[in-house]
Structures are given as structure tokens and as C-alpha cells.
Amino acid sequence: VENMDLECKKFAREIRNLDKEMRAWDAFTGLDSKVKNMLTALKAVAELQNPAIRERHWNQLMQMTGVRFEMDSDTMLADLLKLNLHNFEDEVRGIVDKAVREMSMEKILKELKMTWSTMEFQYEPHPRTNIPLLKSDEELIEILEDNQVQLQNLMASKYIAYFLEEVSAWQRRLSTADSVISLWFEVQCTWSHLESIFIGSEDIRAQLPEDSKLFEGIDVDFKELAYEAQKTPNVVEATNKAGLSQQLEDIQSRLSLCEKALAEYLDMKRLAFPRFYFISSADLLDIVSNGTNPQLVQRHLSKLFDNLAKMKFQLDSEQKPTKVGLGMYSREEEYVSFSKPCDCSGQVEVWLNHVLDSMRTTVRDEMTEAVMAYEEKPREQWLFDYPAQVALSCTQIWWTTEVGIAFARVEEGYENAMKEYHKKQVTQLNTLVTMLIGQLSKGDRQKIMTICTIDVHARDVVAKMIAQKVDNAQAFIWLSQLRHRWSDEERHCFANICDAQFLYSYEYLGNTPRLVITPLTDRCYITLTQSLHLTMSGAPAGPAGTGKTETTKDLGRALGIMVYVFNCSEQMDYKSCGNIYKGLSQTGAWGCFDEFNRISVEVLSVVAVQVKSVQDAIREKKKSFNFLGEEINLVPSVGIFITMNPGYAGRTELPENLKALFRPCAMVVPDFELICEIMLVAEGFIEARALAKKFITLYQLCKELLSKQDHYDWGLRAIKSVLVVAGSLKRDDPERPEDQVLMRSLRDFNIPKIVTDDVPVFMGLIGDLFPALDVPRKRDLDFESFVRQAVLDLQLQAEDNFVLKVVQLEELLTVRHSVFVVGNAGTGKSQVMRSLNKTYQIMKRRPVWTDLNPKAVTNDELFGIINPATREWKDG
């Protein structure tokens, strides 16, 4: 055909070159058209040689030209030329085009058949029952989605007619497969979650007999389906079985009934012991399913109580624990025995309420005793007879009493009464500070540090009253203090501040540190207590590190009340907030919502309604009230506080209806010097005042004179961590002068983070503040030799500077939860970390190293997220 084509083109050229006069001749026109038609026909024949053309296309061609012929191996070119193809040029092109398109469709469908004939499900056995469960296969889902899109594109093509049935059949199959797979995973997930509850836990079966029966039916059906499915591993065949999706939907609807019953059951438990509102459903299920075994519930106690970490149980003759609780341990291992043994048998919510009552009664009884015994022996001996919380509260009660006595004597005309009391305070405080330097157990040291912290404030208040020549107990400077008093008639402790009075709540707080009280703290206390007194809520606002959250928590500790702190985020919706308020109202605890203005505005306006309904109920002194359509009990000591950081990224303005419910309290930068001084006293430094001045001056100057680096922080949190280091250095080396100890901790703790250009300035400042002091670094030569070995093992050079960096990283990790290693590329950041990791391996410390690139994961993957549908928390 090609040769003929060339010949014809040659003829055409020759015809064109003939004389012009010939063009009028008939012979010329006849020959010309014959050659042109031949060319067209040959072109059409060439197109018809396309491999895509099938039998059906030849038939279409014959229909068009109206000539019949047999298309087989004997067909001649002459037969094709008989068709007069030159008259049907466009039609031929259309047929060929269609054939090509249909061929590509055929190819796609062929691939599809191939793919799905080999595509099989993967299974993994269920851990408890070994039932084959479908394994989620990302690749399978991806191919399924891609192929569905491909089929959709085919359906949209105008050449679909011939394949219409086949394509729609595949579309049906794959969409069924898609829906069945997703349904299957949902059912499987719910089933395995509920299986461990309804079949794995005897307690729940006993308490939800009907639902357990219902679940057993589901269980049988699901297992049958699972085994059936395993027999046909092919994805398309397995999912397209008749009636499968109806079966799954049926199981799913029955499972949701079980889930609903379970949720209602958990809500019942939460109503019976409202602190259950503050733990996740998974934890609550764990507690409920082990409810009759107090030993197994112990590990959750710290989530339910402020500082009750575990309990001591009575042992029977075989040294096995019985269900009788004898006492409680705090996280710091402080042990307090219950006033009378606590019965922990029966339903979990019942005996947890017993524990709660025992805890409160015990704290109250201890206080009654301690208040009476205070005057019988010197205070520094009396301290050790009682738990830290009780000793502290009674110290505060007696302070109020003794100031009251001093005022009474001043009024009787004895002018120096207050001054004499002040002298007594100073002596008492010095006794405690001296004790701190000596050998104390960890618990006793913490206890005395806390009492020191509060004592310093008590001393300063009295000094201030003397300076201002206050002579009666009605002066505001005295009324504005938080004053604890013991009422003998009611055997209760009350806290008064201004005109507000609060009953102490006797939550066991263990042996925890307390905040340094500065004038700012006092002011914040007044605002927060007044807002509670007026049945409103408090809202401390201010920049980071001014102590908004801590002050709220500390006020709660001063009143012996449980304070729950919730970190608010964009993920909080009105349901999760509502659940929290529901829990708070029934427990009478305080909730502090940190960074409240990060919650989105839509949620905040609903929250306003929720908070208002709680406040109204307290105002009307109701015993129970309607909250979100549910009747719940109300314990009037409930308090709701929110803290806000103004003007940060990702913060919203509060809606007006919410602002009206909260009393704002502006927090400014606190008095660092005072805080520093009191913390130094508590760490056992005698010359605290002078050292605090040097410390804070250094930090002020650093802030002003050093370059501005992103990672520099000269704020409150940084100050605190240096003080902790200084305290431990002082105890390790009690003979060394105090200024040397402080200088060493200031220098060695800050040098690692200071950039090279700033080091001379920083060292200069230290030299100016601590003149003529040159204290060597505290070195651990054994550790350094391990580091050198590790560095060489990593085939690096163990030069002193590099080893120093590794040691500094180790020192920082002992006082910090997390450490940033910052620097330009190629300065050896990763190698420093690797070397420390290697050092730990050599020292047999079993370090765990996990690499994570935060840019490669989303926020929710990194930090965890609440699934909005199930309200379940998924860890990051």
C-alpha cells in the first residue's frame, strides 16, 4: 500500500506539471480525480490496517458503504477498493478513532480484571479469641479508590456503548466492596472493643445481663462471618456475597444498642461517683470491670484524688491484702493512716465514696488534734507528729490566733505586743532554716520548706503592720489576708478573707510545695475569693510566667479543695466542656481552664449558658438543678476559673455573655526578688536577701545587655530551675560559702545556652556581682571518661569542647524535662545527642532513642486528638 501511495503521489505531481491548456480537457479531469480518489482510498486503507479494528468495526463499515464482503485472510486490496472509500473518508476516520478508544478501554478493563483476580485480604488473629480479623491495608484501599475513579471516567466517555454493561458491573462490584470494607472495619473495631467488656469482664456481665445476652448473639454472628470471610480471601468475591452488607448493617445496629447501653451504664456510675467525669471512658471501664478488686483500681486513684496515689490494705493471716483500707499514701510517699478503717468491698462507686469520706474525716480529725497539741511542745518538734498539710494549716490557724491575741493586748495598752510577736516569728523561722541545712529525709525537708515559705509571708505581714502602726484587727491590711481559724463548736476549719468565708474542704493534698505569697498573689486571692463570694467566676489574665494558673491552684490548696486544671485547645467542644461542668458541680471541686480563649468562639457562647446555669443554681442555694436537660446534684463549693493570655496568636476574644460571668484579675510581673529570696530561704540559704538581690540583678542585666536570642529566657521559670540546682549543690557541699554555691549554679546552668559572642559579657557580669570568686566547675571525672570513650566509639574526636557540651547536655537533662539543642547546620547538634546516648549505653542506663521529624506529622498525630464522633482520646 505504501508503494502504491508513493506511485500515486508521483502521478499527481506529473499531472500538476502538465501544460496549463490541458486542464480544460475531460481526459485531464478524469485522470486527476481518479488519482486523487485513489490517494484518499489508499489513505483510508492504511488507517484500516490499525490493530484496534475488530470484526464489529468491519460490519459497521459495510453498513455504511452498502457493500457486503467477507473479511478473512483471503480478502484482497481490490475488495477494499471496491468500497469506494474515497466517498466515505470521514466515516472511516470515525470508525478507526472509535476502535482506538475502545481498545484503550479494553486494556483498562483487562488490567482491572487482573488486579482484582489476585487481590486478597490480609488477616490477623484477634489477641484473645484468635478470630481472623481483617487487617487494614492502605494499598488495597488506595487501589480501590483509584479504580473507582477510573471506571467513573470510562462511564463519562462517549465511546462507552459497547462496554456499558461490563463497566457498570465492575462499578457495582467495587462500590459494594468499598462500602462493605468500611462497614466491616467499623463493626470489627466496635466488636473487639465491646468483646473485651461484655465477654472479658465478669463484673459488667453481672451488671448488664440483658445487653450481655444481646452481645453474645452478635458475637456468634460476627465470628461466623469472620470465618466465612477467611474461606474466600479474594476481595471482590468476599465482599460481593449476597446479603453480606445487610448482615453487617444488622450487626452494626445491634452493636450500637450495646454501645448505648454501655454509655448509659457509665453515666450512671459517673452520677454515683462524680469524679469519674474527669477520666476517660477507657479508664472508667477499666475501673468498673475490676471494681470488686481494690488492688487493681489503685493505679487510677491518683487521677481521681488530688494526691492520694495508693492505699494500704489490711493483710489477712496469709499476708494477702483484704478489702479493708488502713491508710493512704501521697505521690511523695507520705503515709497517713485513716481515723478508722475504710471498707472497700462492694460496687466500685460505693467504696470509692467511702474512701473519699475516710480521707476527709482523717484530715479533719488530724487537724482537730494538731490545733489542740500546738502549744504542748516546741513547734519544730510538733511539726513531725502530723502530715504536712495538717502541720501547715495549723501553723496558719495559730498565726491568725496569735496576731489576734497581739491586737487584743495592743488595745489593752500594751504597745509592744506586736513587736514581741514579730521577734518570736523571726526566731521560729530561723530555727526552721537551720534545720534545713542539717540532715533531713526528703519528705521532712519538703514539709519544712513549705512551712518556711508561708512563714516568711506571715513574718512580712506582721512587719508591715508594725511599720504602718496598725493598732486594731479591723484594718484592711489585716482583713485582706487569707486567715484560717478553727471553730471549736463545729470542729471545722474556716478561711476568711475580707468579708468572704469558706469552709475548708479537707481534700488530702500530700506533701507538696506551696507558692511564695507576694503582694500580687494577695491581690489575686482577694479578687478570686470575692468572685466566689458573689457567686461569679474568676478570670486571671496576663502574660506567661506571671502565675495565673499556679495562684488559682495555690488558693485551692489553701482551702483544701480539689483543683482540676484543664488545658483548653481548639479541639474542645461544648460537649466536653459540659461534661466537665457536670462533674465539677457534683463534686464541688474547682476547675481551672487554662488558656480559655483558645476555645473557638462558637463553643464559648454555649459554654456561657452552661456556666450561667451552674452559677444561678448556687445563687438560689439549690440542692439539685437541671443542667443540659439532666437533673444533677449540686455541691455549692464548686468554682470555675479561667486563665487567659491576652494578645497571643490563635486566641479569640471572649463573647460578651461570657465576660459578664467572670471577674477579671490582671496579673502583672511579680516581685522576682521577693520570690527568689523566699525560695532561697526554703532551700536553706541563710544570707538569702543579699543573694536574691545579686541573682535578680544578674538576670535584669542579662536581659538588657546580652543579645536577643530566641532561646534566652530570663523569666520566672528559668529563675526557679536555677534555685533548685543551687539548693541541691548546697546540700552536696554544706561547708562551701553560700555566694560560691549560688555563683556556681548561675554560671554552670546558664553558660550552655549562651551564644559565643555573649559569653565574655555574661562572665563579666558574674565577675562584677561576685567579685574575686573563682569556683571550679563541679566535675564528674568518671562520667567524662565514659563520654570520651563514647565519642571515640562513634569515630569522632574527643576534644574538650565537645566533651564539655555532652556533659552540659547531661546536666541540663537532670533539671529539665525537655532540652532544645540549638545551633547552625553542621555544628554537631545531633552528634552531641548521639554521644550522650552512647555514653548512657556504655553506663548500662538503657537509653531509648526515637527520631521524629515534626514537619512530617500533623499536630494531631504528634499530640493526640479527641475523635469527635466517639469522644475517645487517641494518644499522640
Secondary structure, DSSP 8 states (H G I E B T S, - for coil): -HHHHHHHHHHHHHHHHS-GGGGGSHHHHHHHHHHHHHHHHHHHHHHHT-TT--HHHHHHHHHHHT-----STT--HHHHHTT-GGGGHHHHHHHHHHHHHHHHHHHHHHHHHHHHHH-B--EEE-TTT--EEE---HHHHHHHHHHHHHHHHHHHSTT-GGGHHHHHHHHHHHHHHHHHHHHHHHHHHHHHHHHHHHTT-HHHHHH-HHHHHHHHHHHHHHHHHHHHHHH--BHHHHHTSTTHHHHHHHHHHHHHHHHHHHHHHHHHHHHHSGGGGGS-HHHHHHHHHTTT-HHHHGGGHHHHSSS--EEEEEE-TTS-EEEEEEEEE-TT--EEEEEEEEE--S-HHHHHHHHHHHHHHHHHHHHHHHHHHTTTS-HHHHGGGS-HHHHHHHHHHHHHHHHHHHHHHHHTT-TTHHHHHHHHHHHHHHHHHHHHHS---HHHHHHHHHHHHHHHHHHHHHHHHHHTT--STT-HHHHTS-EEEEETTTTEEEEEETTEEEE-------S-------HHHHHHHHHHHHHHHTT-EEEEE-STTS-HHHHHHHHHHHTT--EEEEE--TT--HHHHHHHHHHHHHHT-EEEEETGGGS-HHHHHHHHHHHHHHHHHHHTT-SEEEETTEEEE--TT-EEEE-B-TT-TT-----HHHHTTEEEEE-----HHHHHHHHHHHTT-SSHHHHHHHHHHHHHHHHHHS---TT---SHHHHHHHHHHHHHHHHH-TTS-HHHHHHHHHHHHHGGGS-GGGHHHHHHHHHHHSTT--------HHHHHHHHHHHHHTT----HHHHHHHHHHHHHHHH-S-------TTSSHHHHHHHHHHHHHHTT---------GGGS-HHHHH-EE-TTT--EE--
